[in-house]
Amino acid sequence: MEWEDLFFCCEYNENMKCLICSKTIHGILRSNIQRHYFTCHAEYAELKGIINIIIMIIIIIINNTEL
């Protein structure tokens, strides 16, 4: 899903889970995910391309036991 790359989140049950802070975002709505991302994690918004992918992999590894 493109939202994983854009907003550092993944599908979790019937919701989304933020890979940065592990918060559950209720409902799979782009507006909810986008609001959470830009409100809580705006510093990641400037990252693009390969840097974004590397950081997402690191976050997944760190949070792997929580997902």
C-alpha positions in Angstrom: 0.0 0.0 0.0 1.4 3.4 -0.9 0.4 4.7 2.6 3.2 2.7 4.1 5.7 4.7 2.1 4.0 8.0 2.5 2.9 7.9 6.2 5.0 5.1 7.9 1.9 3.0 8.7 0.7 -0.5 8.0 -2.7 -2.3 8.1 -3.4 -3.7 11.5 -6.6 -5.8 12.0 -9.2 -3.4 10.6 -7.2 -0.3 11.4 -3.8 1.2 10.7 -0.8 1.1 12.9 1.8 3.9 13.0 5.2 2.4 12.5 6.8 5.4 14.2 4.9 5.5 17.5 2.9 2.3 17.4 -0.4 4.1 17.8 -3.5 2.5 16.3 -5.2 4.8 13.9 -8.9 3.9 13.8 -10.3 3.3 10.3 -8.5 2.9 7.1 -9.1 6.4 5.9 -6.4 8.4 4.2 -7.5 11.6 6.0 -7.1 9.9 9.5 -3.7 8.6 8.6 -2.5 11.8 7.0 -3.8 13.9 10.0 -1.9 11.7 12.5 1.3 11.8 10.4 1.4 15.5 9.9 0.3 16.3 13.5 2.7 13.9 15.3 5.5 13.2 12.8 5.9 16.2 10.6 9.7 16.0 10.7 9.5 12.8 8.5 7.6 14.6 5.8 10.7 15.9 4.2 12.3 12.5 3.7 12.0 11.1 0.2 13.0 8.0 -1.7 15.6 5.6 -0.4 16.0 7.5 2.9 12.3 7.0 3.5 12.5 3.3 2.8 15.6 2.8 5.0 14.0 4.6 7.9 10.8 2.6 7.5 12.7 -0.7 7.6 14.6 0.4 10.7 11.3 1.4 12.4 9.7 -2.0 11.5 12.7 -3.9 12.9 12.6 -1.9 16.1 8.9 -2.4 16.5 8.7 -5.9 15.2 7.8 -7.4 18.5 5.0 -5.0 19.0 3.2 -5.6 15.7 
